[in-house]
Amino acid sequence: MEETPEVVLRYRDGHTERVWLAPIDPSREVLDVRRENGDNAEVPFSLIKAVFFPRDPDTSVSQPSGSMISVEFSDGEVIRGVANYNPERNGFFLFPDDRSKSERIFVVNSAIMSIEVEKL
């Protein structure tokens, strides 16, 4: 499995898990992961709120293109950032305003309570 550096899965029930992730295919609605114990697993989108890709402090932060949006999750958390949001897809990448910890976040559309596209 070709995988990314370690990421953080945030589940809808509130717990988190550090895993290595295969490239995300939103059409499959499942994440292929390798857990810290070495086990490979498939995690359905229905269990996931978002995937956080930690920022590498040794790389520069690029300026993404897209619309400024605010995403509110069903647990009340709000994250603001830049994204190319499409409600027809199963998820999208959000580049948060505060990228000191996370370079980008893959947001699962079905975990969103509301979304607001900010006017420029």
PyMOL commands that set and color helices and strands:
alter all, ss='L'
color gray80, all
select helices_A, chain A and resi 26-28+45-47+109-111
alter helices_A, ss='H'
color red, helices_A
select strands_A, chain A and resi 7-11+16-21+30-35+40-44+48-54+67-73+78-83+91-96+102-108+112-117
alter strands_A, ss='S'
color yellow, strands_A
deselect
rebuild
show_as cartoon
